[in-house]
Amino acid sequence: MAQGADQQAVERVEVRRGAYHDSVTLMQVSRAIAGAPGVLAAQVAMATDLNLDVLAGMGFTLPDGLVPADLLVALRAADDAALDTATGLVDEALAARGGPAGGTGAGVGGVVVPPATLGRAVTASGAALALVSVPGEHAFTEAMDALDAGAHVMVFSDNVPLAHEVRLKEAAADRGLLVMGPDCGTAVVSGVGLGFANVVRPGPVGLVAASGTGAQQVMSLLDAAGVGVRHCLGVGGRDLSAAVDGRSTKAALALLAADPAVELVVLVSKPPAPQVERDVVALAATLGRPVVLATLGPGRPDLTQAVRQVVEELAGAAGAAAVPAWQEPRWWPAPVERTGRYTALRGAFAGGTLCDEAMLVASAVLGPVASNIPLAGPDGTTAPRVGRDLAPVAGTPHVFVDFGDDDLTRGRPHPMIDGSLRAEWLLRQADVDAPADGAAVVLLDVVLGHGAHPDPAAELAPAVAELRRRSAARGAEAAVVVSLCGTDGDPQGLERQAAALVAAGASVHLSNAAATRTAVELLADDVRGVLPWEVSR
């Protein structure tokens, strides 16, 4: 125990050898403990180089000889009693989420010792699928071990070197297996969600997805239209690049084609490399069932339009017309007048693909949208890039921020888990970053499902209400539009989340593309009539 930066505070750093927990679990535990009475700082993390830098930056004194397999519990509290209580809460939280609270869990007194390697666990259990969630530099070893044991692999880990990804997928192809990922955050296998997954009804659609939140948007809209999903096979965001050559996409398409319960296939991704796309489209033509492309890019259908095509294909096969539920509003949006006073569009996203989709829709009308993940235009030029302060850029009042980008999640939970950074940014739109000549239209996504924040509206709705109050006080009330990605079965409660956001003054839509179009329409009265779309209300 040592004195912290605050002379009244005490701190404790515990090293728990070999007690691995995945990063999502540790982010959730850290956030929960940090809010406990008397706790001034809390970080529960594996001892990777990045996490060690974060802990050092928080002022913790770290022991020597740490390795990435060590679990660190770093706590700073107001007094010894609060410190002891926080330590106990860490133990309880880790135990509740499964896995050891400390130590290796080796068996004593007749307790069965679990298999020492992933490959042995696959062999002992007969599992067909192994989930790998370890620091990226170690994912290759674990995934290869599972492949050698005959299992498909879902690699949740990010920061896996490109060369490792290619070697894993080559090895999987040699064995007739599938590698999902790396950085595969969302999957559904035989109706069972893995990672960040919405609760969707079972049905005849199979997805191959090089996008996590893009897949969640497609599945949520399908669910709202009464169409179910059998599989969603995530392949990782780099799979359709020239370097990876669509290896997992091709394997996933073959697996879906072999499942007689899959009647239609959807491919979800950002724009693939041209030759890879041609190869994948050629393969898709041989599957013997319809394939709908939901691949974002300039001039391509948005995800909502792709889902509409899926619904029409299935309805045509059944000989009946189907009207997707999201074509009509499920919630009356907050009243917003098109007065022409709105001059800036600001977006704050948890999903990178949803941010990209929104920028594609908005920039088609408004011109370049500055972002921390700027898009390249049809002429090859790239939109302005915002700095780390996320402030507007000279030359364009329109700014979209992907808060899930790696630069903004280093040392802190993903915005699907923790909305506090976005809530802070929202209030800046009424103060520091407020447009000088009018009001802002603010566009948000809220993503529900397992693994996400248990009540995101509890964090974001008060910030929405305060944004509107502050901006109104200076004579330019902001408008807020929300795309709510979720289903009726999600644990957060779709209707409850929507009601809280509408009560705070937001207009809420199930479709991210429709939400973006609504936001664009608010910017000026005379923009209607030249918009390249029709918005259903």
N, C-alpha and C positions, 0 to 999 in steps of 0.2 A: 504494500500500500504506500502511496506517495502523495505529497501535496500537488494539486493541480495548479492551473494558471490562476484560478481564483483561490486566494489564501484560505477561504472558508470551506473549500471543497476538498473531497478526498476521492481518490481514484483507485481502480483495480484493473489489472490486465491479467487474464487467465489464459493459459495455453492448454488446449485439449487435443492431445496427439491422436491423429487418425479419426477424429469425430467429424466425418464429412456430412455437410448438408448443402443442398443446392442453393444457388444465389437468390432465387425468388423467396424461398423460405427464410433465409437470413435477412433479406431486406424487410420482410414483413415483421419478423421478430424485432429487429433493430428499431423499426418505427414504433412498434407497440411499447417497447421498453422505454424509449426516449420520452414518451408521454406520461410515464408513471410519476407519481408524486415524489418530489425531491430529487429526481434524476436530471442532471444538467447536460449530460452527453452519453450516448450509447451507440456502440457499433459492434455488431456480431458478424464476423466475416471470416472467410478462409484467408490464409496468410499469403495471398498472391502479391506480386510486386505492386500492382495498382492499389490494392487494399492497404498495404503497408504504408504507401505514400499518403493515402487518405488519413489513416490513423495518426501518422506523424504530424500531418497538417492540423489535426484536431488537438494536438498537444500531448498525446499519450506517449509515454516512454515504453519502448518495446524491447523485449529481450533479444539476445543474439541467437543464431542457430535455427531460425524459423524456416520451415519449408511449406510449400503451397498446400500440403495435406493437413496442416495444423489448423485447428479452429481457434480463433481469437475472440475472447469476450472482453471488451474494453468498456469500462463504465466509469463515469464521473458523477458524483452525487453530493448533495448538500451536507450529509453527515454519514457516519458509519451505519446507522440504522437503515437509512434509505439505500445505502450501498448493498447491505445484506439482503434487503427486500428485493432490490433489482436483480441480484444474482439468482435468488430463488425464482423470480419471475422468468428469467432466461431459461432455467432448467425446466420449468413447467411448460413454457411455450415450445421449446424444442421437443420435449417428450410428447406433447399433444400433436405435433406435426410428424411424428414418427422418426425413428433413428435414435442413436444414442445421445444422451445429454453430455456425455464425456466418456473418454476411454474408447477402446476398440470393440467392446461388446463381446470379448472372448468368453466362451462358456466355462463355467465352474459349477461344481456341485450338481452335475447331471444335466446342465443346460446344454442344448445342442449348439455347437459352434457353427455359425453360418459359413457358406463357401467363401474362400479367401479372394477369389477373382470373379469378374463378371462372367467369363466364359464357363467357369465351373458352376456358377449359379444357373446359367442357361441350360447346361447339360443336366443338372440335378432336377430342375423344375420342368424341363421340356418346353420352356417358353419359346414362342415364335417371334417375339419382339422384345428387344432390350432398349431401355432408355438410358442415354448417357448424358449426365449433367455434371461435368467436372470442369476445372479451369481449362481453357481452350488448348493450351500447350500439351495437356495430358489426354485430350479426347481421342486422339488417333489410337493410342495404345489400347484404351478400353473398347473402342468401337471395333477395332480389328480382332480383339479377343472374342467379342460376341459374334462377329461374322465367321470366325474360324469354328465357333461352336454351332453354326448353322442358323443363327437368328437374324431377322431383319433388325435394323438399328435406327432409332430416332435420336439424333444428336441435338440436344437442347443447347449445348454449349455454344458460345460465340467466341470470337477471336481465334478461330481455328485457321492455321495457315492454309493458303490456297493449295499449295502442293500436297498437304495432307488430305484435303478434301478430294482432290483428283485421285490420289492413290487409294483412298477408301472406296470410292465409287467404282474404280477399275476392279478392285478386289471383289466388291459386291457383284458386279456383272459376271465375273468369272464363276461365282458361286450361285448365280441365279437368285440373288437377294437384292433388297432395296435399302439404301441409306437415305433416311429423311434428314435433311439439314446439310451442313451445320447451321446453327442459329435457327432451328426449326422450333418456333414457339407455339404453334397451333397445329393440331392434328385430330382427326376422328377416325377410328378404326373399328369397323363393324358396329357403329353407333356409339362407341365409347370415346369421350373427349379426352385429349391429352394436352397438357400445358395450358395455355390461355385458350379456353374453348367455351363457346356458348352451348347451351342446352338446346339441341335441335331435334326435331321429330325424325324418326327413321323413314327412309324413303329410297327412291330409285336413282338418286344422283350421286355420282362420284366426282370428286374434285382432285386435281393436281395443282398444287399451289406453291408458287415461288414468292409468296407474300403472306404474312400472318394476319394483319388486320384487314387486308384485302379479302382473304378467305373468310374471315369472320363477317364482313359486310355481306358477301355473297350468301353465306349460309343463313344469316339473320333475315335477309330479304326473302330468300326461298321459304324459310319457316313461316314468315308472315303471310306468304302467298299460299300456304298449305302444302308446300312441297318439301319432302324430307330428304335427308342426306344419309347415305350408307357409309361412305368413306371420304375423308379429306386427307390426302397424302401430301404433307409439306415436303418440299425438296430443297429449301434453302434459297436465299435471294441471289446467289451466284450461279445457280445450276444452269440457267439459260444463257450464261456468258459464253464467249468463244472458248475461253480456257477450259471450262468444265464440260462444254459441249452437250448440255442437256442429258447427261448420263442418267440421273435419277428420274428426270421427267419421262424419258423413254421407258425406263423400267416400271415406273408407276402406271403409265398408260397400259403397258402389257398386263400388269396385275389387275387393273380395273376391267380390262377386256376379258380376262379369264373368270370374272365373277358374274354369273348369270343374273344376279339381282341388280346389277348396275345397268340401267337403261339409257343413261345419257351422261356424258362426261363434260366437265367444265375445266378449262385451263386458265388459271388466274396468275397474272404476273405483271410486272412492269415490262417495257418493250424488250423483247429478247434480241440477241445478236441476230442479224438478218439470216445468215446461213443456218444457224441453229433453229430458227423459227421455220425455215423452209423444210428442214429435215423432220421437225416435230409435226408439222402440218401434214407432210407426206405419210408419216407413220399413223397419224390420227385417222387418215382416210381409209386405213386398212382395218380399223377396229370393228367395223360392222355395226356401229351405233353412232348416233349424232354426237358431235363434239362442238361445243360452243367456246369461242375464244374470248376471254375476259382479260385481254392484255392491254394495259393502259398505254397511251401515247397520243401525240397530236393527231387529230383526225380519226381516232379510234373511238368505238363506243365506250361510254363510262360503265362502271360496274352495275349500276341500276339498269341500264339498257341491256346489258348482257343477261342479267337475271330475267328481264322481261322476255328475252328470246328463249331462255330455258323454259319458262312457264308456257309460252306459246307452243314450243315444240312438243312438250308433254301433253298439253291440252289437245293439240291436233291429233296426237297418237291415240288419245282417249276418245276423240270425237266429240269433245265438249269444250265450250268456251270457258276460260278462267280469267277472272279479273284480280290481279294482285291486290291484296289488302292495302299496301302502301301507296296505291294510286289515289286513295282518298285519305284525308288527314284523320289520324286516330285521336289526336288531341287538338283542341282549338288553340292555335298559336296565340301568343300575346298580341294584342292589337298594335300594329306598327303602321304609321302613316308614311306614304311616299311623298315627302315634302320637298325633296331635292336638297335638304340640308346635309345629307350624308356625303362625305367627300373622301373617306378612307376606308379600306377594307383590311381588317387585321384578323389573322387566323392563328389559333393555338391548338396544336394537335398532339395527341398521344400516339397516333398511328401514322407511321411514315408513308404508307401507301395511300391512306386517306388524305394526307397532306398533299401528296403528289396529284391525286385525282382532283382535289379542290383547286389546286393551282392550274391544272389543265383547263378546267371548266371556266375559272375566273379570268385567266389570261387571254382566252379566246375573245373576250369582250373588252377587258380593261387594259390589256397590254401587259408588260412584264410585272411580275410579282416578286419582290425581294424575299429571300429566304435563307435560312442556314443550310438548306438542301436545294439550291436553285435548280430550275429546270432549263434545259437547252431548248431553244425555240426551233421551229422548222427550218430556219435559215442557218442553224448551227451556233448562233450566238447564245450566251448564257445569261440568264436574268441576274440582277445584282445580288450579291451575297451579304447578309447581315453579319455584323460582328458579334463577339461574345456578349456584348451588352444587349443584344436583340433589339436595338433601337431602329426606328425607320431610317431608310437610306435616302440621301438626297436624289431627287429625280423621280421617285415613285412613292406615293403615300401608302401603297399596298404592301403589307408584310405578312408572311405566313411562317410560323415557327414550328418545326418538328421537335417537340420536347422529348421524344424518345430517341433522338440521335445520340450516338455514343458520346459526343462531346458534352452533352448535358446530363448524362446518366452516370458519369464517372463518380463513384463514391456516394451515390444516392439512388434510391429506388426508382424504377421505371415509372413514368407518369400514369400508367394504367393501375399502378399500385398506390402511388402517392401523388395527389393533385396539388400539393401545397405550392410548388414552384409556378404552376400555371395560375393558381389563385393570386399569387403575388403579381404576376405579369398582368393579369386582368386589371388590377387596380392602377397599374402604371398607365393604362390606356385612358384613364380619367384625369391623370396628372401629368407626369413627365412626357409621355409619348402621345398626348392628345393632339389631334389635328388642329392646326392653327385657324383654319378657315371653315370649320364646320364640325360635324360629329362623325364618330367612327361606327361602322358596322362590324361587330366582332363575331367571328365564326369559331365554334368549338366542336370537337368530337368527344363523345363520352362512350367508352367501350365497356360493356358488361361481360359477365361470364365467369367461370371458375378461374381462379388465380388473380383476377382483377380486384380493385378496392371493393370492400363489402358494401359501401354506400357512397359512391363518388359524388352524388348530388349534395351530400352533407358538407363536402368541402367546397364544391364549385357554386352551388346555388347562392350561399351568402355572398360570395365574391361577385356574382352576377348582379345581385340586388344592390350591393354597395357601389359597383361600377356605375350602374344606372343612376343611383342617388347622387354620386359625386359629379357625374357629367351633367346631370340636370341642374345641379346647383350653380354650375358655371354657364348655364344657358344653352347647352348642346348635348341633350340626352343621347347616350349611345343606344343602338339597337343590338340585341344579342340573338344569334341564330345557332341552334344546336343540332348536330346529327347524332342521334342516339342509336348506337350499334348494339342490339341485343334482342332477346326473345322473351316470350312470356314465361318460359321455364327457367330463366336465369335466376340465380339466388338473390341478386340485388333487388328484384322486383321491377320489371320494365315499366309498368303503369305508375308505380310509386316514384321512380326516378323521374319520369316525364312530368308528373304532377308537381314535384318539388321545383323543377327547373322552370316550368310555366309560371308557377306562383312567384318565382323570383323575377319574372319579366322576360323570359326567353321564348322564342318560337322554336318548337321541337319537331324534328322530322326523323323518320326511320332511314331515309335515303340520304347518304352523304352528298351525292350529286344534286339532289333536289334542295337540300339545305344550302348548298353553295349558290345555286341559281336564285334562290330566294334572297340571299345576302346581296348578290350582284344587283338584283332588281331594285333594291332599296337605295342604291347609290345616286340615282337621278330619275326624275319623272320621264324624261325624254328617251331613256334607254330602252323602254318598252317599245315594241314594234320593230326593233332591229336586233333583238336577241335571237340567237340561233337555236331556240328551243321553245317548248310549251311547258308550262308548269301546271300540273294538276293540283287543284285545291278542293 
